Amino acid sequence: MTSEGFQMIKLVGIAGSIAEESYNRTLLKFIAMQFNQEVDIELLDINDVPMFTQDDATVDNHAVAFLSQKIQSADGVIIATPEHNHTVPAALKSVIEWLSYKVHPFDGKPVMIVGASYLTQGTSRAQLHLRQILEAPGVNAVVLPGNEVLVANAKQAFDDFGILKDTDTVNFIHAVLRKFITFVKVINTLDKQEDTAYESKKFGCHQWYRHDSFGC
Ligand SMILES: Cc1cc2nc3c(=O)[nH]c(=O)nc-3n(C[C@H](O)[C@H](O)[C@H](O)COP(=O)(O)O)c2cc1C
């Protein structure tokens, strides 16, 4: 609750990098710190998540269960994706595979994508791929349309304290974040109405990917 008496939206921020020093983690930390009067962002790491394999995909992997629970209880998610060879890094793709097999915490969850990379296109190609992945039926996230937050030339973009140097970029991120907060409220309101309307949901397994063969 803020001093003005309104409930702050709770988001989780996931950096799709397992590098010790990650520009995408720096970007998320900056967003969480810069806009902490408007939104509560908890940062999550994917470093402890093993590579996904269907052979051993039990949900009792602690790191996967932790991530799943945190995403499930958040109002929305911000993913900061690096770009490796014009797509998302394997580590991030693997985490999403874990989170779309036995557990589905992204189902109906509002997601905003941001990204930082070395080159001038600032993860634009990785972001397109990530959007497609998140919209696959087993993931079924609700991704904020448009509004691409592309932090190019990442090596020069931050100062020594992890602050984004370019004011226009900061203002743009602020504008997108405000749109995302509205988007989160709308999507979560629709979701609640749908839950009330469709009693059958209580019985689970209401979508094709939830059938036994897909791990429901
Ligand atoms: C295998 C590999 C491929 C890469 N491919 C791209 C690329 O396609 N586009 C790009 O902008 N940067 C590319 N980079 C550089 C990344 O932008 C850079 O490593 C960035 O720091 C990754 O994000 P992180 O610091 O959050 O881990 C690549 C890096 C690696 C190691």
The ligand as an SDF file (V2000), in Angstrom:
LIG
                    3D

 31 33  0  0  0  0  0  0  0  0999 V2000
   27.0410  -16.5220  -28.5400 C   0  0  0  0  0  0  0  0  0  0  0  0
   26.6990  -15.0570  -28.5210 C   0  0  0  0  0  0  0  0  0  0  0  0
   25.9370  -14.5190  -29.5330 C   0  0  0  0  0  0  0  0  0  0  0  0
   25.5990  -13.1560  -29.5230 C   0  0  0  0  0  0  0  0  0  0  0  0
   24.7730  -12.6720  -30.4880 N   0  0  0  0  0  0  0  0  0  0  0  0
   24.3460  -11.3800  -30.4180 C   0  0  0  0  0  0  0  0  0  0  0  0
   23.3780  -10.8900  -31.3380 C   0  0  0  0  0  0  0  0  0  0  0  0
   22.8800  -11.5910  -32.1750 O   0  0  0  0  0  0  0  0  0  0  0  0
   22.9780   -9.5920  -31.2240 N   0  0  0  0  0  0  0  0  0  0  0  0
   23.4790   -8.7620  -30.2480 C   0  0  0  0  0  0  0  0  0  0  0  0
   23.0740   -7.5950  -30.1770 O   0  0  0  0  0  0  0  0  0  0  0  0
   24.4130   -9.1920  -29.3600 N   0  0  0  0  0  0  0  0  0  0  0  0
   24.8460  -10.4890  -29.4190 C   0  0  0  0  0  0  0  0  0  0  0  0
   25.7520  -10.9550  -28.5030 N   0  0  0  0  0  0  0  0  0  0  0  0
   26.2830  -10.0380  -27.4950 C   0  0  0  0  0  0  0  0  0  0  0  0
   25.2890   -9.8370  -26.3420 C   0  0  0  0  0  0  0  0  0  0  0  0
   24.5220   -8.7090  -26.6600 O   0  0  0  0  0  0  0  0  0  0  0  0
   26.0350   -9.6260  -25.0260 C   0  0  0  0  0  0  0  0  0  0  0  0
   26.7800  -10.7770  -24.6940 O   0  0  0  0  0  0  0  0  0  0  0  0
   25.1300   -9.2250  -23.8960 C   0  0  0  0  0  0  0  0  0  0  0  0
   25.9220   -8.7660  -22.8570 O   0  0  0  0  0  0  0  0  0  0  0  0
   24.2730  -10.3770  -23.3810 C   0  0  0  0  0  0  0  0  0  0  0  0
   23.4180   -9.9370  -22.3300 O   0  0  0  0  0  0  0  0  0  0  0  0
   23.7800  -10.1350  -20.7850 P   0  0  0  0  0  0  0  0  0  0  0  0
   24.9180   -9.1990  -20.4800 O   0  0  0  0  0  0  0  0  0  0  0  0
   22.5290   -9.7570  -20.0670 O   0  0  0  0  0  0  0  0  0  0  0  0
   24.1770  -11.5720  -20.5660 O   0  0  0  0  0  0  0  0  0  0  0  0
   26.0940  -12.3220  -28.4980 C   0  0  0  0  0  0  0  0  0  0  0  0
   26.8690  -12.8800  -27.4840 C   0  0  0  0  0  0  0  0  0  0  0  0
   27.1700  -14.2190  -27.4810 C   0  0  0  0  0  0  0  0  0  0  0  0
   27.9910  -14.8000  -26.3570 C   0  0  0  0  0  0  0  0  0  0  0  0
  1  2  1  0
  2  3  1  0
  2 30  2  0
  3  4  2  0
  4  5  1  0
  4 28  1  0
  5  6  2  0
  6  7  1  0
  6 13  1  0
  7  8  2  0
  7  9  1  0
  9 10  1  0
 10 11  2  0
 10 12  1  0
 12 13  2  0
 13 14  1  0
 14 15  1  0
 14 28  1  0
 15 16  1  0
 16 17  1  0
 16 18  1  0
 18 19  1  0
 18 20  1  0
 20 21  1  0
 20 22  1  0
 22 23  1  0
 23 24  1  0
 24 25  2  0
 24 26  1  0
 24 27  1  0
 28 29  2  0
 29 30  1  0
 30 31  1  0
M  END
$$$$
